[in-house]
Amino acid sequence: MLHIAIDARLPEGLAGGVSQVVIGLAQGYAEHPHVKRTWVVYPGHERWLGPWLPENDDVVVHSSLVERVGMRVARRAPTLVSRLRPHVERVTRASDDRALAHWDAFLADLGADVAHLPFQDGFVTSLPSVYQPHDLQHHYLPELFTQAQLRHREVDWRARAERASQISVGTRAVKADVESFWDIAGDKIHVVPLAPVALPSSSAPLPRDRDPLVLYPAAFWPHKDHVTLVRAVGRLRQGGSRVRLVLPGAHIGEYPAIRKAVEDAGLAPSETIPGYVTAQELGALYERAWVVAVPSLFESASFPVWEGFRQGKPAVVARTTSLPDQVGAGGLVVEQRDVEGFARAIETLVSDDELAERMGEAGRHQVQALSWRRTSLATAALCRLAAGDLPRDDEAEALGGP
C-alpha cells in the first residue's frame, strides 16, 4: 500500500485557506482506504487537524527548537514572524544539502514512499513528491511583500516546484502562472479543483439574521482589502440601513488598521471583528448570513464564496483574478476598491429577496460539482505517479483519465 507523508505543519488559526485545503483533503480521504497516510504537524498544533482525520490515519509531530520557539512567537506576533521567516530559514538552513538530508532521513524513518506538500513551504526532500503551490500572488502584487519575502518565494518555492515529481494546482490560471513565471513544463502540472469544506451545521438549521448580515471570513492580510468592505457597510449604516458586518479571522496582518476603519465607520468592534472562530461558529455564521462579500485584490479561488454557496448565499466580489469566473451567476461583481460599488451591490441583494435567492441557488448548483472525495482521489493518483506506480481506476478518473 502506498504510504503518503503529508506536510500539515500549519499553526492553528493562522493559516487561513491553506488549513482549509488540508482539512478538505482529510475529509476526502475518509472515503479512500487504499493508501496509508501520515500527517506531520507542529508540536502543540495537533488539535486543529485531529477532528477531521480518517480513523486509521497517523499523526506525527515534527519538533525542533526553532519550530517550538517560532510557534510561541507566532501566537503573539504573527505578522512579524511572517516577515522574519525568510531570514530565519536562510540562517537555520545552512545549505540545501543539509535540509535535504534532514527531511529525507525523517521521511525514511516514517517509511513514506512519497511526500505531499499541500502548501508552498513544505518538506525539502529528494523523495518523490507532489507540490501544491496555491498562487503566485507576489508576481501580481509585489508591493505587498518585503524583498526577503519575494526572494523566499522565488527561490525556495520555485526550487520545491522544480524538484517535485508532480505539481497540483487548483485552477487553470495558477497552472499558467507556474508555467510562465517558473518555466516549468505543463505536463508536470495538473489542475485538481478544490472544494468547499463541509463545516459543522446546526442540529436545527439557523434562519438568517433579522438584520442583514454580511460575512467575510479571512485573515487580515493586505490583499484581502477588508477596509473597502468596512467603509461600504459604514456608508450603508449612515444612510439608515440596518446591515451588519462580521469579519471573522485571527487578529494578524493589517488588523490594527482595520480595527481603526471599523471604529471610524461607526461599527462595533466586538461584533464586527470577533477574532478567530471555531468551525462550528463559522458554520453558524454562514447559516445566519444574507450575503458573503469578498473584496480581495487577489484570489486563486475563494473558499468563503464556495462555503457561502453551499448555504445558498449570494456573493459580492471584486473584479480580480479568478473571482468573477468563480462567482458566475451566483452573485455580483464590483470593481476593486470601489466602496460605493460594494455598498450598492450589498444593498441590492439585501433589498431584493427574489434576486438574492436566485443567485444563491445558482451558487449552490455550482458547488454541487465540487467534491473533496474527487480532490483526494486525484491527489492520490498524482502521488502514485510520483512514486512510479499506476493510479487505480477511480483515481485516474478523478484526475481526468488514465
Salt bridges, closest charged atoms under 4 A:
ASP7 OD2 - ARG9 NH2 2.78
GLU12 OE1 - ARG47 NH2 3.00
GLU31 OE1 - ARG373 NE 3.42
ASP57 OD2 - ARG37 NE 2.76
ASP58 OD2 - LYS36 NZ 2.78
GLU67 OE2 - ARG9 NH1 3.36
GLU67 OE1 - HIS62 ND1 2.85
GLU89 OE2 - ARG85 NE 3.04
GLU89 OE1 - ARG93 NH1 3.80
GLU89 OE1 - HIS152 ND1 3.71
ASP96 OD2 - ARG163 NH2 2.74
ASP121 OD1 - HIS152 NE2 2.69
GLU154 OE2 - HIS138 NE2 2.75
GLU154 OE2 - HIS139 NE2 2.82
ASP156 OD1 - ARG93 NH2 2.98
ASP156 OD2 - HIS152 ND1 2.61
GLU162 OE2 - ARG158 NE 3.18
ASP209 OD2 - ARG244 NH1 2.75
ASP209 OD1 - ARG288 NE 2.85
ASP211 OD1 - ARG242 NE 2.86
GLU263 OE2 - ARG259 NE 3.16
ASP264 OD2 - LYS260 NZ 2.85
GLU271 OE2 - ARG244 NE 3.39
GLU299 OE2 - LYS224 NZ 2.61
GLU335 OE2 - ARG319 NE 2.66
GLU340 OE2 - ARG235 NH1 2.30
ASP353 OD1 - ARG208 NH2 2.99
GLU361 OE2 - ARG364 NH2 2.98
ASP394 OD1 - ARG392 NE 3.31
GLU395 OE2 - HIS32 NE2 2.90
GLU395 OE1 - ARG384 NE 2.63
